[in-house]
């Protein structure tokens, strides 16, 4: 699952820059620097916490699932 495209399909973001800064709480170029890999586990956990605080529980569950099944190289 590609987290960025999930947010894009739901109309929650319109660019990688916005997604990186507004949702992942990272630098605007974070997603592009990851070169096609999912965000790191730490970043996804921060995103999960943000989604729970905002009451977006189904989306938080999707992010939690992504954290549980990250490949070893994506955990960095």
Steps between C-alpha positions, in 0.01 A plus 500: 500500500629842409404737781541813289263375229247393764490856634487640147204279403313616810559865407714568808803616305575626153879477491794313649621827651172555683483136613857511630455816703133496604449130566843351562632804691823481298684720254308576181733280294480195732284281273709575192822424691365158596515411128190285480533337842236534768567753778711367786338323796560801726328734255208261454455472877487879524241501220299232680497707820390810309216312332378359833504849656292628207252213530585349161501149644452295182785681331710456816433127483626490139819680606544263796470205261768656279733537800455136595588376151785734406789342320832511689646763265197727547543498878797735474 
